[in-house]
Amino acid sequence: MKYQKLNNGVEIPMLGLGVFRMEDEKVAYNSVRKAIDLGYRHIDTAKVYENEEPVGRAIRESGISREELFVTTKLWNEDIANDNAAKAFETSLKKLGLDYVDLYLVHWPIKDKYVSIWKEMEKIAQSGKARAVGVSNYQENHLQKIVDLRSLMPAVNQIELHPYLSQQPLVEFCTQHNIHVESWSPLCANKNNLLQEQSLNEIGEKYSKTAAQVVLRWNIERGLIVIPKSSNPIRQAENLDVFDFELTVEDMQLIDALNKDLRVGPHPDEVGF
Protein backbone atom coordinates (compact mmCIF):
# COMPACT_ATOMS: atom_id res chain seq x y z
CA MET A 1 0.00 0.00 0.00
CA LYS A 2 1.12 3.53 -0.74
CA TYR A 3 0.06 6.56 1.30
CA GLN A 4 -0.28 10.25 0.66
CA LYS A 5 0.05 13.01 3.22
CA LEU A 6 -2.91 15.38 3.23
CA ASN A 7 -2.47 19.12 3.64
CA ASN A 8 -2.84 18.84 7.43
CA GLY A 9 -0.28 16.03 7.75
CA VAL A 10 -2.76 13.14 8.03
CA GLU A 11 -1.76 10.11 5.96
CA ILE A 12 -4.34 8.43 3.71
CA PRO A 13 -4.01 5.08 1.91
CA MET A 14 -4.04 5.66 -1.84
CA LEU A 15 -6.46 2.80 -2.47
CA GLY A 16 -9.58 2.03 -0.48
CA LEU A 17 -12.91 0.23 -0.59
CA GLY A 18 -16.07 2.06 -1.62
CA VAL A 19 -19.37 0.70 -0.28
CA PHE A 20 -21.91 2.58 -2.43
CA ARG A 21 -25.06 0.53 -3.13
CA MET A 22 -24.35 -1.97 -0.38
CA GLU A 23 -27.61 -1.25 1.45
CA ASP A 24 -27.99 -4.86 2.56
CA GLU A 25 -26.47 -5.02 6.03
CA LYS A 26 -25.02 -8.49 5.60
CA VAL A 27 -23.40 -7.60 2.27
CA ALA A 28 -21.92 -4.38 3.67
CA TYR A 29 -20.60 -6.09 6.80
CA ASN A 30 -19.11 -9.08 4.97
CA SER A 31 -17.59 -6.90 2.23
CA VAL A 32 -15.79 -4.68 4.71
CA ARG A 33 -14.62 -7.58 6.88
CA LYS A 34 -13.25 -9.44 3.87
CA ALA A 35 -11.58 -6.32 2.51
CA ILE A 36 -9.83 -5.64 5.81
CA ASP A 37 -8.72 -9.27 5.97
CA LEU A 38 -7.23 -8.87 2.49
CA GLY A 39 -5.26 -5.82 3.57
CA TYR A 40 -7.51 -2.84 2.86
CA ARG A 41 -7.04 -0.08 5.42
CA HIS A 42 -9.25 2.60 3.85
CA ILE A 43 -13.06 2.34 3.92
CA ASP A 44 -15.34 4.94 2.32
CA THR A 45 -19.02 5.20 3.24
CA ALA A 46 -21.68 7.93 3.52
CA LYS A 47 -24.92 8.68 5.30
CA VAL A 48 -26.93 8.27 2.11
CA TYR A 49 -25.51 4.77 1.50
CA GLU A 50 -27.53 3.64 4.55
CA ASN A 51 -24.82 1.25 5.68
CA GLU A 52 -22.83 3.16 8.28
CA GLU A 53 -23.96 0.77 11.03
CA PRO A 54 -22.79 -2.52 9.43
CA VAL A 55 -19.66 -0.82 8.08
CA GLY A 56 -18.80 0.45 11.53
CA ARG A 57 -19.48 -2.92 13.12
CA ALA A 58 -17.20 -4.63 10.59
CA ILE A 59 -14.46 -2.13 11.39
CA ARG A 60 -14.83 -2.60 15.14
CA GLU A 61 -14.90 -6.39 14.87
CA SER A 62 -12.05 -6.66 12.35
CA GLY A 63 -9.32 -7.20 14.93
CA ILE A 64 -7.32 -4.35 13.40
CA SER A 65 -6.52 -1.40 15.64
CA ARG A 66 -8.55 1.71 14.89
CA GLU A 67 -5.36 3.71 14.32
CA GLU A 68 -4.45 1.50 11.35
CA LEU A 69 -7.72 2.13 9.55
CA PHE A 70 -8.80 5.20 7.58
CA VAL A 71 -12.57 5.77 7.64
CA THR A 72 -14.50 8.29 5.55
CA THR A 73 -18.16 9.26 5.70
CA LYS A 74 -20.11 12.14 4.22
CA LEU A 75 -22.64 14.87 4.95
CA TRP A 76 -25.79 14.43 2.88
CA ASN A 77 -27.57 17.13 0.86
CA GLU A 78 -30.64 17.42 3.07
CA ASP A 79 -28.46 18.18 6.07
CA ILE A 80 -26.45 20.68 4.03
CA ALA A 81 -29.60 22.49 2.92
CA ASN A 82 -30.94 22.56 6.49
CA ASP A 83 -27.66 23.69 8.09
CA ASN A 84 -27.67 20.46 10.08
CA ALA A 85 -23.99 19.52 9.76
CA ALA A 86 -23.13 19.22 13.45
CA LYS A 87 -26.07 16.96 14.32
CA ALA A 88 -25.67 14.87 11.16
CA PHE A 89 -21.99 14.34 11.93
CA GLU A 90 -22.72 13.14 15.45
CA THR A 91 -25.41 10.80 14.09
CA SER A 92 -22.91 9.28 11.65
CA LEU A 93 -20.38 8.76 14.44
CA LYS A 94 -23.05 7.05 16.52
CA LYS A 95 -24.10 4.76 13.67
CA LEU A 96 -20.49 3.88 12.92
CA GLY A 97 -19.85 3.28 16.61
CA LEU A 98 -16.61 5.25 16.37
CA ASP A 99 -15.15 8.09 18.40
CA TYR A 100 -13.85 9.81 15.29
CA VAL A 101 -13.59 9.51 11.52
CA ASP A 102 -10.46 10.15 9.53
CA LEU A 103 -12.20 12.15 6.82
CA TYR A 104 -15.59 13.86 6.68
CA LEU A 105 -16.80 15.18 3.32
CA VAL A 106 -19.53 17.50 2.07
CA HIS A 107 -21.17 15.04 -0.33
CA TRP A 108 -22.39 17.43 -3.06
CA PRO A 109 -22.15 21.17 -3.72
CA ILE A 110 -25.49 22.75 -2.82
CA LYS A 111 -26.14 26.17 -4.31
CA ASP A 112 -25.86 29.12 -1.89
CA LYS A 113 -24.44 26.80 0.78
CA TYR A 114 -20.80 26.51 -0.31
CA VAL A 115 -19.52 29.03 2.25
CA SER A 116 -21.89 28.46 5.16
CA ILE A 117 -21.53 24.68 5.14
CA TRP A 118 -17.76 24.93 4.89
CA LYS A 119 -17.70 27.08 8.03
CA GLU A 120 -19.60 24.26 9.77
CA MET A 121 -17.05 21.76 8.48
CA GLU A 122 -14.28 23.90 9.94
CA LYS A 123 -15.97 23.60 13.35
CA ILE A 124 -16.12 19.82 12.97
CA ALA A 125 -12.41 19.80 12.16
CA GLN A 126 -11.70 21.88 15.24
CA SER A 127 -13.64 19.41 17.40
CA GLY A 128 -10.99 16.76 16.75
CA LYS A 129 -13.64 14.17 15.87
CA ALA A 130 -12.69 14.33 12.18
CA ARG A 131 -8.98 14.14 11.50
CA ALA A 132 -9.54 15.86 8.16
CA VAL A 133 -12.46 17.47 6.33
CA GLY A 134 -13.07 17.95 2.63
CA VAL A 135 -15.62 18.02 -0.14
CA SER A 136 -16.97 15.73 -2.83
CA ASN A 137 -18.10 16.50 -6.38
CA TYR A 138 -16.91 20.11 -6.19
CA GLN A 139 -15.92 21.82 -9.44
CA GLU A 140 -13.53 24.76 -9.74
CA ASN A 141 -16.31 27.33 -9.34
CA HIS A 142 -17.46 25.69 -6.09
CA LEU A 143 -13.95 25.33 -4.70
CA GLN A 144 -13.10 28.93 -5.49
CA LYS A 145 -15.74 30.04 -2.97
CA ILE A 146 -13.82 28.17 -0.26
CA VAL A 147 -10.40 29.31 -1.50
CA ASP A 148 -11.61 32.91 -1.27
CA LEU A 149 -12.30 32.47 2.45
CA ARG A 150 -8.51 32.19 2.98
CA SER A 151 -9.17 29.82 5.84
CA LEU A 152 -9.05 26.03 6.16
CA MET A 153 -8.46 24.37 2.79
CA PRO A 154 -10.31 21.10 2.03
CA ALA A 155 -8.00 18.14 2.48
CA VAL A 156 -9.72 16.14 -0.28
CA ASN A 157 -12.05 16.62 -3.22
CA GLN A 158 -13.67 13.28 -4.09
CA ILE A 159 -14.91 13.33 -7.70
CA GLU A 160 -16.06 11.02 -10.46
CA LEU A 161 -12.89 10.18 -12.35
CA HIS A 162 -11.97 7.43 -14.82
CA PRO A 163 -10.30 7.25 -18.25
CA TYR A 164 -13.50 8.43 -19.95
CA LEU A 165 -13.60 11.42 -17.55
CA SER A 166 -10.01 12.29 -16.70
CA GLN A 167 -10.87 15.67 -15.09
CA GLN A 168 -7.38 17.03 -15.77
CA PRO A 169 -8.25 20.77 -15.40
CA LEU A 170 -9.99 20.12 -12.08
CA VAL A 171 -7.11 17.92 -10.88
CA GLU A 172 -4.67 20.72 -11.73
CA PHE A 173 -6.80 23.29 -9.87
CA CYS A 174 -6.91 21.07 -6.78
CA THR A 175 -3.18 20.41 -6.94
CA GLN A 176 -2.52 24.15 -7.18
CA HIS A 177 -4.41 24.63 -3.90
CA ASN A 178 -2.98 21.55 -2.16
CA ILE A 179 -6.29 19.67 -2.25
CA HIS A 180 -5.87 15.93 -2.83
CA VAL A 181 -8.12 14.36 -5.45
CA GLU A 182 -9.92 11.10 -4.78
CA SER A 183 -11.57 9.13 -7.61
CA TRP A 184 -15.01 7.59 -7.28
CA SER A 185 -16.36 5.22 -9.94
CA PRO A 186 -12.77 4.73 -11.17
CA LEU A 187 -13.84 1.81 -13.39
CA CYS A 188 -16.72 3.81 -14.90
CA ALA A 189 -19.18 1.78 -12.81
CA ASN A 190 -18.58 -1.12 -15.22
CA LYS A 191 -20.62 0.80 -17.80
CA ASN A 192 -19.89 2.04 -21.33
CA ASN A 193 -17.50 -0.87 -21.97
CA LEU A 194 -14.49 0.92 -20.50
CA LEU A 195 -12.82 -2.34 -19.50
CA GLN A 196 -13.21 -3.68 -23.05
CA GLU A 197 -11.01 -0.91 -24.46
CA GLN A 198 -8.30 -2.49 -26.61
CA SER A 199 -5.57 -0.18 -25.33
CA LEU A 200 -6.28 -1.03 -21.69
CA ASN A 201 -6.21 -4.75 -22.38
CA GLU A 202 -3.04 -4.52 -24.43
CA ILE A 203 -1.32 -2.60 -21.66
CA GLY A 204 -2.56 -5.17 -19.15
CA GLU A 205 -1.12 -8.03 -21.18
CA LYS A 206 2.36 -6.49 -20.92
CA TYR A 207 2.24 -6.66 -17.13
CA SER A 208 0.01 -9.73 -16.68
CA LYS A 209 -2.68 -7.45 -15.27
CA THR A 210 -6.35 -6.88 -16.04
CA ALA A 211 -7.78 -3.75 -17.65
CA ALA A 212 -9.25 -2.83 -14.26
CA GLN A 213 -5.86 -3.06 -12.59
CA VAL A 214 -4.35 -0.90 -15.32
CA VAL A 215 -7.00 1.77 -14.71
CA LEU A 216 -6.44 1.74 -10.95
CA ARG A 217 -2.69 1.99 -11.50
CA TRP A 218 -3.27 4.94 -13.88
CA ASN A 219 -4.99 6.74 -11.00
CA ILE A 220 -2.16 6.00 -8.61
CA GLU A 221 0.51 7.10 -11.09
CA ARG A 222 -1.36 10.43 -11.40
CA GLY A 223 -1.06 10.81 -7.63
CA LEU A 224 -4.78 10.24 -7.08
CA ILE A 225 -6.48 8.38 -4.24
CA VAL A 226 -8.84 5.75 -5.63
CA ILE A 227 -11.78 3.88 -4.08
CA PRO A 228 -13.10 1.05 -6.27
CA LYS A 229 -16.30 -0.56 -5.02
CA SER A 230 -16.71 -4.32 -4.88
CA SER A 231 -18.42 -6.86 -2.63
CA ASN A 232 -16.69 -9.73 -4.46
CA PRO A 233 -13.59 -10.89 -2.55
CA ILE A 234 -11.88 -11.99 -5.77
CA ARG A 235 -12.37 -8.54 -7.27
CA GLN A 236 -11.34 -6.91 -4.00
CA ALA A 237 -8.06 -8.84 -4.05
CA GLU A 238 -7.52 -8.00 -7.72
CA ASN A 239 -8.14 -4.29 -7.11
CA LEU A 240 -5.61 -4.27 -4.28
CA ASP A 241 -2.93 -5.94 -6.40
CA VAL A 242 -1.73 -2.85 -8.24
CA PHE A 243 1.42 -1.88 -6.36
CA ASP A 244 3.89 -4.24 -8.04
CA PHE A 245 4.11 -2.64 -11.50
CA GLU A 246 4.47 0.79 -13.08
CA LEU A 247 3.06 2.23 -16.29
CA THR A 248 5.32 3.88 -18.85
CA VAL A 249 4.86 7.42 -20.12
CA GLU A 250 3.49 5.92 -23.34
CA ASP A 251 1.02 3.78 -21.37
CA MET A 252 -0.21 6.83 -19.51
CA GLN A 253 -0.62 8.80 -22.74
CA LEU A 254 -2.68 6.01 -24.31
CA ILE A 255 -5.01 5.94 -21.31
CA ASP A 256 -5.22 9.74 -21.19
CA ALA A 257 -6.33 9.68 -24.83
CA LEU A 258 -9.49 7.77 -23.86
CA ASN A 259 -10.97 10.85 -22.23
CA LYS A 260 -14.33 11.90 -23.68
CA ASP A 261 -15.77 13.85 -20.71
CA LEU A 262 -18.34 11.10 -20.23
CA ARG A 263 -20.06 10.90 -16.85
CA VAL A 264 -21.87 7.97 -15.25
CA GLY A 265 -23.17 10.20 -12.44
CA PRO A 266 -24.87 13.61 -12.50
CA HIS A 267 -22.98 16.79 -13.25
CA PRO A 268 -22.40 18.62 -9.95
CA ASP A 269 -23.90 21.84 -11.34
CA GLU A 270 -27.09 19.97 -12.22
CA VAL A 271 -27.54 17.83 -9.12
CA GLY A 272 -31.25 17.36 -8.48
CA PHE A 273 -31.31 15.46 -5.20
Summary of the structure (lengths in Angstrom):
residues: 273
radius of gyration: 17.8
end to end distance: 35.3
largest distance: 52.0
contacts: 918
relative contact order: 0.14
helix: 45%
strand: 16%
